[in-house]
């Protein structure tokens, strides 16, 4: 049986609707025809996301979302579990508008780059 395992971690100090986050993530992955794998979603404070952005992108500023892809859509040897990667969101930046940044981050894990195709896909997934 194929399963998507989602590990949700909230270190932000802000309340997060875990069920809604998990449901949206599953919906996006299903729409993208991903039916198995492991995904991490973390909500962090602004100082933590600023540190992550500095360490990985060389810019120190709080941002809405960062993505850390691992396997994406790559072909894997039989028996090797798919590690989709991690999406890190900052509630202090996104406020209640977390849905678009989550979809954006998930699409990056699946290999989408910024541009018209990604924007169209985001809009379709958020309808």
C-alpha positions in Angstrom: 0.0 0.0 0.0 1.4 3.4 -1.0 1.3 6.1 1.6 2.4 9.7 2.0 3.8 10.3 5.5 3.7 13.9 6.6 5.6 15.0 9.7 4.4 18.4 10.9 6.5 20.4 13.3 5.4 23.7 14.8 8.3 25.6 16.5 6.8 29.0 15.7 5.0 29.8 18.9 1.9 30.5 16.7 -1.1 28.2 16.6 -1.3 26.2 13.3 -4.3 24.3 11.9 -2.4 21.0 11.5 -5.4 19.1 9.9 -5.9 21.8 7.3 -2.1 22.0 6.5 -1.9 18.2 6.2 -5.1 18.1 4.0 -3.8 20.7 1.6 -0.4 19.0 1.4 -2.0 15.7 0.6 -4.3 17.4 -2.0 -1.4 19.0 -3.8 0.7 15.8 -3.8 -2.3 13.8 -5.1 -2.9 16.3 -7.8 0.7 16.1 -8.8 0.4 12.3 -8.9 2.7 11.6 -5.9 1.2 8.7 -4.0 4.0 7.7 -1.7 6.8 9.4 0.2 7.8 11.2 3.3 7.4 15.0 3.7 8.3 17.3 6.4 6.5 20.6 7.1 7.8 22.9 9.7 6.4 26.2 11.0 9.2 28.3 12.5 9.7 31.8 14.0 11.0 34.7 11.9 14.5 34.5 13.4 14.8 30.8 12.5 13.7 31.2 8.9 16.0 34.2 8.5 18.9 32.1 9.7 18.0 29.3 7.3 17.8 31.7 4.4 21.2 33.1 5.3 22.7 29.7 5.6 21.3 28.3 2.4 20.7 31.3 0.1 23.2 33.9 1.5 20.5 36.5 2.3 19.5 37.2 5.9 15.9 38.2 6.0 12.7 36.6 7.2 10.7 35.0 4.3 7.4 33.2 3.9 8.6 29.8 2.8 11.7 27.8 2.1 11.9 24.4 0.4 14.6 21.8 0.8 14.0 19.1 -1.9 15.5 15.7 -1.6 14.2 13.1 -4.1 11.4 15.1 -5.8 10.2 13.1 -8.8 13.5 11.3 -9.5 13.4 7.6 -10.3 14.4 5.6 -7.2 15.7 2.0 -6.9 13.1 -0.5 -5.9 12.5 -0.6 -2.1 14.0 2.8 -1.5 11.5 5.1 0.2 10.9 8.5 -1.5 12.1 11.5 0.6 10.2 14.5 -0.8 12.0 16.9 1.4 11.0 19.7 3.8 8.9 22.9 3.5 9.5 25.5 6.2 7.0 28.3 6.7 7.0 31.3 8.9 3.6 32.2 10.4 4.9 35.7 11.5 5.4 36.5 7.8 2.5 34.7 6.1 -0.1 35.2 8.8 -3.4 33.5 8.0 -2.4 33.4 4.3 -0.3 30.2 4.6 -2.0 28.2 1.8 -0.3 29.8 -1.1 3.2 29.7 0.4 2.7 26.0 1.3 1.6 25.1 -2.2 4.5 27.2 -3.6 7.0 25.3 -1.4 5.5 21.9 -2.3 5.8 22.6 -6.0 9.5 23.5 -5.5 10.0 20.1 -3.8 8.5 18.5 -6.9 10.9 20.3 -9.3 9.0 23.4 -10.3 11.0 26.6 -10.8 9.7 30.2 -10.6 7.8 31.2 -13.7 4.5 31.1 -15.6 4.1 27.3 -15.4 4.5 27.3 -11.6 2.2 30.3 -11.2 -0.5 28.6 -13.3 -0.1 25.4 -11.3 -0.3 27.3 -8.0 -3.5 29.1 -9.1 -5.1 25.8 -10.2 -4.2 24.0 -6.9 -5.5 26.9 -4.8 -9.0 27.0 -6.4 
